[in-house]
Amino acid sequence: MSYLTSNKVDYKSKDSHIFKDDALYLKACSVSLFLLFGLMYFGIAKQTPKTYTAFKVEEELLIDGIANEASWQSALWSDSFIDIEGVKKPKYSTKVKMAWSDNYFYIFAKIEEPHVWGNLKQRDTVIFYNNDFEVFIDPDGDTHSYYELEINALNTVWDLFLSKPYRNGGNVLNSWDIQGLKSAIKIDGSINNPLNHDIGWSLEIAIPWATIVETSNSLGVPINQFWRINFSRVNWDFDIMNNKYYRKKGADNNYLPEFNWVWSPQGVINMHEPEHWGYVYFSDESNASGFQFKLPEQEKLKWKMYEYYRQLHKDSDVILPNEFENDGQRISLNIEKHFLGWNLWVLSPYNNEKLIISKDGKFHRIKEEN
């Protein structure tokens, strides 16, 4: 989700949707973030990213919001979504399936919702003002140059390209579009009818590889490779007035904060820390093969590095340990300062690569010569 101040898109580095006139809401968020960072400091809020194996389909799927093809029937459901901090079980269920072909990355989401509603119909408007489903994709896993896609129950699309996370002063290209995107909604019940009790809605998406491989390492379909991906669902409490749905306001006349439910928990109320996103492996095996992607040990090393990076980014004077333990091995932690800032780096024991996180948060890998 992207963030606003006032009534126009300003893309500030905020962890919740904060408005200039929402003083009480800002204060509440500040208190919540203070407590949250305290939990993180003592390791309580640490989360392990989810993994999923997406298998190849030989036929192109019909994008109609209905997963009735044999390929969808055999694809496994993801774990049910959890709240963004990874602590609470959401009120309503959300889960996804994934698959891929030579041309598309396919996503199917099943969203439980007893009142399906929406009123935003213009492309690239602020879709998370309605209940929505969101996709985040970082092809090369360096936390920079990633994509965001938001869709509501009216099938209205907001797609964005971000040069880097908000914490690093990233630029947001709101005019960027996923060329050739296909999406469809299937309502199990009715939409915008307060008199009905609905089951929910399903969303089917086909994202062309040709558009999103531009920031990948191979510039091709990631066969037998993984990408960093996450999904989020925004859900609002609501009021019904004059037979219409509205986001609910509190006694202070400010909107109540939204719920954020995700596939892979972030540990913080912020989707724009890509190092927490899940891993989707695009296997060329069939579903029947029983293949299961095993996460490389080096990825766990990256998680630890980003823990230290976040501390250093927050306070450049923080004292970090000279070494740490990862998978039973002692790893030397190095901070290299230069005239443009600093690099945090380690030498990987798994493949002799130098793993680097620069001051702007970007991850780099350099093969060291023996």
HUKAWO-V688645 format. One record per pair of residues at least 4 apart in sequence whose ideal C-beta (glycine too) atoms are under 7 Angstrom apart, sorted by the first residue. I is the first residue (numbers start at 1). J is the second residue. Records with the same first field share a line. If there is no record, write none. Layout:
# HUKAWO-V688645
I->J ; J
This chain:
# HUKAWO-V688645
1->128 ; 134 ; 150 ; 232 ; 234 ; 271
2->11 ; 148 ; 160 ; 172
3->11 ; 12 ; 14 ; 17 ; 166
4->9 ; 10 ; 17 ; 126
5->10 ; 12 ; 18 ; 19 ; 20
6->10 ; 19 ; 20
9->126 ; 174
11->172
13->166 ; 167
14->18
15->33 ; 268 ; 269 ; 270
16->29 ; 257 ; 269
17->258
18->22 ; 25 ; 26 ; 29
22->26 ; 254
23->27
24->28 ; 252 ; 254
25->29 ; 254
26->30
27->31
28->32
29->33
30->34
31->35
32->36
33->37
34->38
35->39
36->40 ; 45 ; 268
37->41
39->44 ; 45
40->45 ; 267
45->85 ; 267
46->267
47->86 ; 265 ; 267 ; 276
49->264 ; 276 ; 277 ; 278 ; 279
50->79 ; 263 ; 264 ; 278
51->278 ; 279 ; 293 ; 295
52->78 ; 98 ; 278 ; 280
53->281 ; 283 ; 291 ; 292 ; 293
54->98 ; 99 ; 100 ; 280 ; 281 ; 282 ; 283
55->75 ; 99 ; 283 ; 285 ; 286 ; 287
56->100 ; 101 ; 284
57->61 ; 71 ; 99 ; 101
60->101 ; 103 ; 104
61->69 ; 71 ; 106 ; 206
63->182 ; 183 ; 184 ; 204 ; 206
64->184 ; 204
65->184 ; 185 ; 186 ; 202 ; 203 ; 204
66->186
67->72 ; 97 ; 108 ; 204
68->72
69->73
70->74
71->75 ; 99
72->97 ; 108
74->287
75->97 ; 99 ; 287
76->97
77->95 ; 97
78->95 ; 96 ; 263
80->93 ; 94 ; 95
81->90 ; 94 ; 95 ; 233 ; 261 ; 262 ; 263
82->86 ; 89 ; 90 ; 261 ; 262 ; 265
83->87 ; 88 ; 90 ; 260 ; 261
84->260 ; 261 ; 262 ; 265 ; 266 ; 269
85->265 ; 266 ; 267 ; 268 ; 269
86->265 ; 267
90->94 ; 259 ; 261
92->112 ; 113 ; 235
93->112
94->109 ; 111 ; 112 ; 233 ; 261
95->110
96->107 ; 108 ; 109 ; 231 ; 263
97->108
98->106 ; 107 ; 280
99->106
100->104 ; 105 ; 106 ; 282
102->221
103->208 ; 209
104->206 ; 207 ; 208 ; 209
105->207 ; 209
106->205 ; 206
107->135 ; 205
108->202 ; 204
109->133 ; 202 ; 203
110->202
111->133 ; 200 ; 201 ; 202 ; 203 ; 233
112->200
113->131 ; 198 ; 200 ; 201
114->197 ; 198
115->194 ; 198 ; 238 ; 245
116->153 ; 187 ; 189 ; 191 ; 198 ; 200 ; 201
117->153 ; 191 ; 192 ; 238 ; 245
118->130 ; 131 ; 152 ; 153 ; 154 ; 191
119->130
120->125 ; 127 ; 129 ; 130 ; 152 ; 154 ; 156
121->154 ; 156
122->156
123->156 ; 157
124->158 ; 174
125->158
127->132 ; 150 ; 151 ; 152 ; 156 ; 158
128->132 ; 150 ; 234
130->152
131->152 ; 153 ; 234 ; 235 ; 236
132->150 ; 151 ; 152 ; 234
133->151 ; 203 ; 233
134->148 ; 149 ; 150 ; 231 ; 232 ; 234
135->149 ; 231
136->146 ; 148 ; 229 ; 230 ; 271 ; 277
137->146 ; 147 ; 212 ; 227 ; 229
138->143 ; 146 ; 227 ; 228 ; 274 ; 277
139->212 ; 213 ; 215 ; 216 ; 227
140->215 ; 216 ; 217
141->228 ; 363
142->362 ; 363
143->165 ; 274 ; 275 ; 361 ; 362 ; 363
144->163 ; 164 ; 362
145->163 ; 215
146->162 ; 274
147->161 ; 212
148->160 ; 162
149->159 ; 178
150->158
151->155 ; 156 ; 157 ; 183 ; 203
152->156
153->185 ; 187 ; 191 ; 201
155->183 ; 184 ; 185
157->181 ; 183
159->176 ; 177 ; 178
160->172 ; 173 ; 174 ; 176
161->173 ; 176
162->170 ; 172
163->170 ; 171
164->168 ; 170 ; 360 ; 361
165->170 ; 272 ; 273 ; 274 ; 361
166->170 ; 272
167->313 ; 361
168->360 ; 361
178->207 ; 211
179->208 ; 211
180->208 ; 211
181->207
182->206
183->203 ; 204 ; 205
184->204
185->201 ; 203
186->201 ; 202
187->191 ; 201
188->198 ; 199 ; 200 ; 201
189->196 ; 198 ; 199
190->196 ; 198
192->245
194->240 ; 243 ; 245
207->212
209->213 ; 221
213->219 ; 220
216->222
218->222
222->227 ; 282
223->282 ; 284
224->282 ; 283 ; 284
225->282
226->279 ; 280 ; 281 ; 293
227->280
228->274 ; 277 ; 279
229->277 ; 278 ; 280
230->262 ; 263 ; 264 ; 271 ; 277 ; 278
231->262 ; 263
232->260 ; 262 ; 271
233->261
234->258 ; 260
235->258 ; 259 ; 261
236->247 ; 248 ; 258
237->248 ; 256
238->245 ; 246 ; 247 ; 248
239->246 ; 248
240->244 ; 245
241->246
247->255
248->256
249->253 ; 254 ; 255 ; 256
250->254 ; 256
260->269
262->266
263->278
264->276 ; 277 ; 278
266->270 ; 271 ; 273 ; 276
267->276
268->273
275->303 ; 306
279->295
281->293
283->291 ; 293
285->289 ; 291
295->299
297->301 ; 327 ; 350
298->302 ; 348 ; 350 ; 351
299->303
300->304 ; 326 ; 327
301->305 ; 326 ; 331 ; 346 ; 348 ; 355
302->306 ; 355 ; 363
303->307
304->308 ; 324 ; 326
305->309 ; 344 ; 346 ; 355 ; 357
306->310 ; 357
308->312 ; 320 ; 333 ; 344
309->313 ; 344 ; 357 ; 361
310->314
311->315 ; 318 ; 320
312->316 ; 318 ; 320 ; 344
313->361
320->333 ; 335
321->333
322->332 ; 333
323->330 ; 331 ; 332 ; 333
324->331 ; 333
325->329 ; 330
326->331
329->349
331->346
332->346 ; 347
333->346
334->345 ; 346
335->342 ; 344
336->342 ; 343 ; 345
337->342
338->342
341->358 ; 359
342->359
343->356 ; 358
344->357
345->354 ; 355 ; 356
346->355
347->354 ; 368
348->352 ; 353 ; 355
352->368
353->365 ; 366 ; 367 ; 368
354->366 ; 368
355->365
356->364 ; 366
357->361 ; 363
358->362 ; 364
